Amino acid sequence: MEHPEAARNIKALKEKVIIPDFRHPNIIRLAPVALYNNFEEVCEVVQSLKEITDNREYQKYDLIQDDVT
């Protein structure tokens, strides 16, 4: 997913114990694995990301991309 606030969205996801990956310049990479993740978990991640972006929860995080991986 590409989002102009990807770096800060990732920080918000990590606070919800969801571990995404960041790709420059503004890509959020999520990689569910069929052996480890079930459908409900994938839906929870999608819902969490929707809430973060809709409610602009990412705005409470500083934009320091050095600490985003």
C-alpha positions as a Markdown table, in Angstrom:
| # | Residue | x | y | z |
|---|---|---|---|---|
| 1 | Met | 0.0 | 0.0 | 0.0 |
| 2 | Glu | 1.3 | 3.4 | -0.9 |
| 3 | His | 0.4 | 6.3 | 1.4 |
| 4 | Pro | 2.0 | 9.8 | 1.8 |
| 5 | Glu | 2.2 | 9.2 | 5.6 |
| 6 | Ala | 3.5 | 5.6 | 5.3 |
| 7 | Ala | 6.3 | 6.1 | 7.8 |
| 8 | Arg | 4.0 | 7.4 | 10.5 |
| 9 | Asn | 1.3 | 4.8 | 9.7 |
| 10 | Ile | 3.9 | 2.1 | 10.3 |
| 11 | Lys | 4.6 | 3.5 | 13.8 |
| 12 | Ala | 0.9 | 3.4 | 14.6 |
| 13 | Leu | 0.6 | -0.2 | 13.3 |
| 14 | Lys | 3.6 | -1.2 | 15.5 |
| 15 | Glu | 1.8 | 0.3 | 18.5 |
| 16 | Lys | -1.0 | -2.2 | 17.8 |
| 17 | Val | 1.5 | -5.0 | 17.7 |
| 18 | Ile | 1.4 | -5.3 | 13.9 |
| 19 | Ile | 4.8 | -5.6 | 12.3 |
| 20 | Pro | 4.8 | -4.0 | 8.8 |
| 21 | Asp | 7.8 | -3.1 | 6.7 |
| 22 | Phe | 8.6 | 0.3 | 5.2 |
| 23 | Arg | 9.8 | 0.8 | 1.6 |
| 24 | His | 11.0 | 4.1 | 0.4 |
| 25 | Pro | 9.6 | 6.5 | -0.5 |
| 26 | Asn | 6.2 | 5.8 | 1.0 |
| 27 | Ile | 5.1 | 2.2 | 0.8 |
| 28 | Ile | 3.7 | 0.0 | 3.6 |
| 29 | Arg | 4.5 | -3.6 | 3.0 |
| 30 | Leu | 2.5 | -6.3 | 4.8 |
| 31 | Ala | 3.2 | -10.0 | 4.1 |
| 32 | Pro | 0.7 | -12.4 | 5.5 |
| 33 | Val | 1.8 | -16.0 | 5.3 |
| 34 | Ala | -0.8 | -18.7 | 4.9 |
| 35 | Leu | 1.1 | -21.1 | 7.2 |
| 36 | Tyr | 1.1 | -18.6 | 10.1 |
| 37 | Asn | -1.8 | -16.1 | 9.5 |
| 38 | Asn | -5.5 | -16.9 | 9.2 |
| 39 | Phe | -8.2 | -14.9 | 7.4 |
| 40 | Glu | -9.4 | -13.2 | 10.6 |
| 41 | Glu | -5.9 | -11.9 | 11.4 |
| 42 | Val | -5.6 | -10.5 | 7.9 |
| 43 | Cys | -8.9 | -8.8 | 8.3 |
| 44 | Glu | -7.9 | -7.4 | 11.7 |
| 45 | Val | -4.8 | -5.8 | 10.2 |
| 46 | Val | -6.7 | -4.3 | 7.3 |
| 47 | Gln | -9.3 | -2.9 | 9.8 |
| 48 | Ser | -6.5 | -1.5 | 12.0 |
| 49 | Leu | -4.9 | 0.3 | 9.0 |
| 50 | Lys | -8.2 | 1.7 | 7.9 |
| 51 | Glu | -8.9 | 3.1 | 11.4 |
| 52 | Ile | -5.4 | 4.6 | 11.6 |
| 53 | Thr | -5.8 | 6.3 | 8.3 |
| 54 | Asp | -9.5 | 7.3 | 8.6 |
| 55 | Asn | -8.9 | 8.7 | 12.1 |
| 56 | Arg | -5.5 | 10.2 | 11.3 |
| 57 | Glu | -4.0 | 8.4 | 14.3 |
| 58 | Tyr | -0.6 | 8.6 | 12.6 |
| 59 | Gln | -0.5 | 12.3 | 13.2 |
| 60 | Lys | 0.6 | 11.8 | 16.8 |
| 61 | Tyr | 3.9 | 10.4 | 15.6 |
| 62 | Asp | 6.9 | 12.4 | 14.6 |
| 63 | Leu | 8.2 | 11.9 | 11.0 |
| 64 | Ile | 11.6 | 10.5 | 11.6 |
| 65 | Gln | 12.2 | 7.9 | 8.9 |
| 66 | Asp | 15.5 | 6.7 | 10.3 |
| 67 | Asp | 13.8 | 4.6 | 13.0 |
| 68 | Val | 11.2 | 3.1 | 10.6 |
| 69 | Thr | 12.1 | -0.3 | 9.1 |
